[in-house]
Amino acid sequence: MESGKIQSQKKFRPYFMKNLLIIIFISALGFSCSKRNLVYFSDIDLNSTYKVPTATSAEPRIQEDDLLSITVTSLNAESNMLFNAGVLTPSGETGNTVISNPINENYLVDKNGYINYPVIGQINLDGLTKLEAIEKMTGLLKEYVQDPIINIRFMNFKVSVIGEVQKPSTFIIPTEKVTILEALGLAGDMTAYGRRENVLIIREKNGERSATRINLNDKDVLESPYYYLQQNDVVYVEPYKTKAIQSDTNPRTIAFLSSLLSLATLIIIQINW
């Protein structure tokens, strides 16, 4: 009776160990191969063309901490010199138009929306677009310069892309216009662990900070107000849980589990798999 029980246990033991190894292997495989949709706009039919009206980017508005390049061009060299720091050079075939080649003409917008401009002094540009700011400054400068031509540029129009991307960084955008896809392209695109269906965009506007999530697997993003980024936007690409678990797991634990799996394999081999 006792001998039969021992024989039964011996037969059961390899069966148990085989099934244990199979369960461990399948679990590890399922953990590492969880399904992820890595395709942008995957809901667009492969056999059709998806069309939407071309979205227009929101015109950047001047706000606190913006760095503005402001240049004034006119026919009068003496008047130009009042408002441009640099060297005056003739322009055009006749040499009648005089332009100041700027050395440093950047003006920082303070917390109240003012810049400190030569001769005129404090000018409030807060909340104005470039065109509105040009019109305002043209009106102010007409007292000193005949037919002034004013050019304004944002020198620190920037967006930041962080999280699961190849090259997280802050990027200066010289064109003052950038889409979410272009920003991701600057950052080297998402890694395989980046959640394309859950991208967070943090935006500051009118003294408020908002956070909105968009799904880049969805074609509706092409019509979203967040398709075009605004100055100082932050794009955060969240990682999949598998990446988070890997980063949180103690390396000693991973080494221990690997050793345990190897040991289990050796045991099964020894008991005649």
C-alpha positions in Angstrom: 0.0 0.0 0.0 2.8 2.4 1.0 4.8 1.4 -2.0 1.9 2.2 -4.3 1.5 5.6 -2.8 5.2 6.4 -3.3 5.0 5.3 -6.9 2.0 7.5 -7.4 3.8 10.5 -5.9 6.8 9.9 -8.2 4.5 9.9 -11.2 2.7 13.0 -10.2 5.8 15.0 -9.4 7.1 15.4 -13.0 3.6 16.0 -14.2 3.3 18.8 -11.7 6.6 20.4 -12.4 6.0 20.3 -16.2 2.7 22.1 -15.7 4.3 24.6 -13.3 7.0 25.5 -15.9 4.3 25.9 -18.6 2.3 28.2 -16.5 5.4 30.3 -15.7 6.4 30.5 -19.3 2.9 31.5 -20.6 2.6 34.1 -17.9 5.9 35.7 -18.7 5.1 35.6 -22.4 1.7 37.2 -21.9 3.3 39.9 -19.7 5.9 40.8 -22.3 3.6 40.6 -25.3 0.6 42.5 -24.2 -1.1 44.0 -27.2 -0.3 47.7 -27.9 -1.5 49.9 -30.8 1.6 51.7 -32.0 0.0 53.1 -35.2 -1.0 56.7 -35.4 -4.5 57.4 -36.6 -5.1 53.6 -36.9 -8.9 54.1 -37.3 -8.3 55.6 -40.9 -9.4 53.0 -43.4 -6.5 51.6 -45.4 -8.6 51.7 -48.7 -9.9 55.3 -48.4 -8.7 58.8 -48.1 -9.6 60.7 -45.0 -10.2 64.4 -45.5 -10.9 67.2 -43.0 -10.8 71.0 -43.4 -7.3 72.3 -42.8 -7.0 73.5 -39.3 -5.7 76.9 -38.6 -3.2 77.4 -35.8 -4.1 79.8 -33.1 -2.3 83.1 -33.5 0.3 83.4 -30.7 -0.5 86.1 -28.2 2.2 88.0 -26.3 2.4 87.0 -22.6 4.6 87.2 -19.6 8.2 86.1 -20.1 8.0 86.2 -23.9 11.2 87.5 -25.5 10.4 89.7 -28.5 12.7 90.9 -31.3 11.5 94.3 -32.5 13.1 96.1 -35.4 12.2 99.4 -37.0 12.9 100.4 -40.6 12.4 103.8 -42.1 13.9 106.3 -44.6 15.6 108.3 -41.9 18.8 107.0 -40.4 18.7 109.4 -37.4 15.2 108.3 -36.5 16.1 104.6 -36.9 19.0 105.0 -34.5 16.6 106.0 -31.7 14.9 102.6 -31.8 17.5 100.1 -33.1 20.7 99.1 -31.4 23.2 98.2 -34.0 24.9 99.4 -37.1 23.0 101.4 -39.8 23.5 100.3 -43.4 21.9 101.4 -46.6 19.5 99.0 -48.3 18.1 98.7 -51.8 19.5 99.7 -55.2 19.3 103.4 -54.5 20.6 103.2 -51.0 17.8 105.5 -49.8 16.3 103.0 -47.3 18.4 102.7 -44.1 18.2 99.6 -41.9 19.8 99.0 -38.6 21.5 95.6 -38.3 20.6 94.6 -34.8 23.1 93.5 -32.2 20.6 92.9 -29.4 17.1 94.1 -29.8 15.2 91.5 -27.7 12.7 92.8 -25.2 11.4 90.7 -22.3 7.7 91.0 -21.4 7.4 91.5 -17.7 4.8 90.0 -15.4 2.4 92.9 -16.1 2.7 92.5 -19.9 5.0 95.6 -20.4 8.3 96.0 -22.4 10.7 98.8 -21.8 11.2 100.4 -25.2 13.7 103.2 -26.1 12.4 106.8 -26.1 8.7 105.7 -25.5 9.3 103.8 -22.3 6.8 101.3 -21.0 4.5 99.7 -23.6 1.8 97.2 -22.7 1.6 94.4 -25.2 0.0 91.7 -23.0 -2.5 89.5 -24.9 -1.9 91.1 -28.3 -1.1 89.1 -31.5 2.0 90.2 -33.4 -0.2 92.1 -35.9 -2.0 93.9 -33.1 1.3 94.8 -31.4 2.7 96.1 -34.7 -0.3 98.3 -35.2 0.0 99.7 -31.7 3.7 100.4 -31.9 3.3 101.9 -35.4 0.9 104.4 -33.9 3.3 105.3 -31.0 6.4 105.6 -33.3 4.7 107.8 -35.9 5.4 110.7 -33.6 9.2 110.1 -33.9 9.6 108.2 -37.2 8.0 108.9 -40.6 6.3 105.9 -42.1 7.9 103.3 -39.8 8.0 99.6 -40.8 8.0 97.4 -37.7 8.8 93.7 -37.5 8.1 91.6 -34.3 9.2 88.1 -33.8 8.9 85.7 -30.8 12.5 84.7 -29.9 11.5 82.0 -27.3 8.5 80.3 -28.9 9.1 76.9 -27.4 7.4 73.6 -26.6 8.6 70.8 -24.4 8.2 67.0 -25.1 8.9 64.6 -22.3 8.1 61.1 -21.2 8.4 58.0 -23.5 10.1 59.7 -26.5 13.6 59.1 -27.9 15.0 62.6 -27.2 12.9 64.5 -24.5 13.8 68.2 -24.6 12.5 71.7 -25.0 12.5 73.0 -28.6 12.6 76.6 -29.9 10.3 76.9 -32.9 11.5 79.7 -35.2 8.4 79.5 -37.4 6.1 80.1 -34.3 3.9 77.3 -35.6 4.2 73.6 -34.8 1.8 70.5 -34.7 1.8 67.8 -32.1 3.3 65.4 -34.8 6.1 67.8 -35.7 6.9 68.2 -32.0 7.1 64.4 -31.5 9.3 64.3 -34.6 11.7 66.8 -33.1 11.8 64.5 -30.0 12.7 61.5 -32.1 9.1 60.1 -31.9 7.7 57.9 -29.2 9.4 54.7 -28.0 7.5 51.4 -28.3 6.4 51.9 -24.7 4.7 55.3 -25.3 0.9 55.3 -24.9 -0.3 56.9 -28.2 -3.9 56.8 -26.9 -3.1 58.9 -23.8 -0.9 61.8 -24.6 -1.1 64.7 -22.1 -0.8 68.3 -23.2 -0.3 71.0 -20.5 -1.1 74.5 -21.6 -1.0 77.9 -19.9 -3.4 80.5 -21.2 -4.9 83.7 -19.6 -3.3 83.0 -16.3 -4.7 79.4 -16.1 -3.0 76.1 -16.5 -4.9 73.2 -18.1 -4.2 69.6 -18.9 -5.9 67.7 -21.7 -5.4 64.2 -23.0 -5.6 63.3 -26.7 -5.6 60.0 -28.5 -3.2 59.8 -31.4 -4.7 56.5 -32.6 -7.9 58.5 -33.4 -8.2 60.5 -36.6 -10.3 63.1 -34.8 -7.1 64.6 -33.4 -6.6 66.2 -36.9 -9.6 68.5 -36.1 -8.6 69.1 -32.4 -7.6 72.5 -31.1 -4.6 70.7 -29.7 -3.3 69.5 -33.1 -1.4 72.8 -33.3 0.6 73.5 -30.1 0.9 76.9 -28.6 3.9 78.6 -27.0 5.1 77.0 -23.8 3.0 73.8 -24.2 4.3 70.7 -22.6 3.6 67.3 -24.2 3.9 64.3 -21.9 3.9 60.8 -23.3 2.8 58.3 -20.7 4.5 54.9 -20.6 2.6 51.6 -20.7 2.3 49.8 -17.4 4.8 47.1 -18.5 7.5 49.8 -18.7 6.4 51.3 -15.4 6.6 47.9 -13.7 10.0 47.2 -15.2 11.3 50.5 -13.9 9.8 50.0 -10.5 10.9 46.3 -10.1 14.0 45.8 -8.0 16.8 44.3 -10.2 17.5 41.8 -7.5 14.0 40.5 -7.8 14.3 40.1 -11.5 17.6 38.2 -11.0 16.1 36.0 -8.3 13.1 35.1 -10.6 15.4 34.3 -13.5 17.5 32.0 -11.2 14.4 30.4 -9.9 13.1 29.6 -13.4 16.5 28.2 -14.4 16.5 26.0 -11.3 13.0 24.7 -12.0 14.1 23.8 -15.6 17.1 21.9 -14.3 14.9 20.0 -11.8 12.5 18.9 -14.5 15.3 17.7 -16.7 16.7 15.7 -13.8 13.4 13.9 -13.2 13.2 12.8 -16.8 11.0 15.3 -18.7 
